[in-house]
Amino acid sequence: MNSTTPPHGEPIPTTRRTRWQEAGQSGNYGKRFADLISAGEDVDGEARLADTLLPRGARVLDAGAGMGRVAAALLRRGHDVVAIEPDPALVRQARETYPGLAIEERDILDLGPDDGPFDLVVCVGNVIVFLAEDTERRALGAMRDVLGENGRILVGFHLQDPPPHARTYPAAEFEADLAAAGLRVDLRAGTYQLHPANDAYGVWVLSRAQA
Ligand SMILES: C[S@@+](CC[C@H](N)C(=O)[O-])C[C@H]1O[C@@H](n2cnc3c(N)ncnc32)[C@H](O)[C@@H]1O
């Protein structure tokens, strides 16, 4: 497995999505959202739920921001948003699409407590199933460590039929991993409009487990 080594801390393995691209396959995520936005489609569903979880003018981290659509929608709603994304092509696309957005080419595994505190970490759109193998607990722990006192994490991903370069992550395994990472489930739903939990898609609101 390829990896990069930060100046401090453990090596950061290459994400599943990047390895897929390095193998000569191209994802269509960036183009798909560019097309949807050009066609005037609604791409703000995740951001609307995130916004309801927050006080006005809150501090938000979009972890695995992709082409920046969720971070930009939260910026428009008046929040102080930082976006991180390891794929340089998506970072370029985000900067071109949303010139006012602060986005860094960076991996979740590179986060340290000094990057916080955040009122909310948004980690939606299948980021969790694209993480490098066996880094789920580490990534969940890194997001926990940047939470403010009442901070929360909004996570969402497909529980079935992931893209070929993503993993299948059963809800029970995810919940065991988040507990091991010092987090607890405040809410589980099946959509960003809070329909009941189901087997197809998982949406979770997490917070730090009590010590
Ligand atoms: C399908 S895209 C979704 C992007 C965005 N969250 C959205 O909903 O539009 C999944 C993203 O997860 C990112 N990702 C995967 N592993 C990551 C990691 N360890 N740290 C940060 N981002 C990661 C990928 O680079 C990719 O941009």
The ligand as a Tripos MOL2 file, in Angstrom:
@<TRIPOS>MOLECULE
LIG
   27    29     1     0     0
SMALL
NO_CHARGES

@<TRIPOS>ATOM
      1 C1        -17.5750   10.6590   -3.3280 C.3       1 LIG1
      2 S1        -16.4470   11.8490   -2.7610 S.3       1 LIG1
      3 C2        -17.5440   12.8780   -1.7780 C.3       1 LIG1
      4 C3        -17.0080   14.2560   -1.5710 C.3       1 LIG1
      5 C4        -17.8930   15.2140   -0.7820 C.3       1 LIG1
      6 N1        -17.9010   14.8820    0.6410 N.3       1 LIG1
      7 C5        -19.2890   15.2920   -1.2940 C.2       1 LIG1
      8 O1        -20.1950   14.7460   -0.6320 O.co2     1 LIG1
      9 O2        -19.5050   15.8870   -2.3490 O.co2     1 LIG1
     10 C6        -15.5040   11.0000   -1.4810 C.3       1 LIG1
     11 C7        -14.2820   11.7920   -1.0790 C.3       1 LIG1
     12 O3        -13.6520   11.2240    0.0600 O.3       1 LIG1
     13 C8        -12.3000   11.6060   -0.0270 C.3       1 LIG1
     14 N2        -11.4820   10.8470    0.9270 N.ar      1 LIG1
     15 C9        -11.2580    9.5130    0.9680 C.ar      1 LIG1
     16 N3        -10.4060    9.2130    1.9650 N.ar      1 LIG1
     17 C10       -10.1010   10.3860    2.5800 C.ar      1 LIG1
     18 C11        -9.2570   10.7430    3.6730 C.ar      1 LIG1
     19 N4         -8.5490    9.8240    4.3170 N.pl3     1 LIG1
     20 N5         -9.1720   12.0410    4.0280 N.ar      1 LIG1
     21 C12        -9.8860   12.9760    3.3790 C.ar      1 LIG1
     22 N6        -10.6960   12.7050    2.3150 N.ar      1 LIG1
     23 C13       -10.7990   11.4240    1.9260 C.ar      1 LIG1
     24 C14       -11.9730   11.3090   -1.4930 C.3       1 LIG1
     25 O4        -10.7690   11.9020   -1.9120 O.3       1 LIG1
     26 C15       -13.2270   11.8590   -2.1800 C.3       1 LIG1
     27 O5        -13.0910   13.1720   -2.5830 O.3       1 LIG1
@<TRIPOS>BOND
     1     1     2 1
     2     2     3 1
     3     2    10 1
     4     3     4 1
     5     4     5 1
     6     5     6 1
     7     5     7 1
     8     7     8 2
     9     7     9 1
    10    10    11 1
    11    11    12 1
    12    11    26 1
    13    12    13 1
    14    13    14 1
    15    13    24 1
    16    14    15 ar
    17    14    23 ar
    18    15    16 ar
    19    16    17 ar
    20    17    18 ar
    21    17    23 ar
    22    18    19 1
    23    18    20 ar
    24    20    21 ar
    25    21    22 ar
    26    22    23 ar
    27    24    25 1
    28    24    26 1
    29    26    27 1
@<TRIPOS>SUBSTRUCTURE
     1 LIG1         1 GROUP 0 **** ****
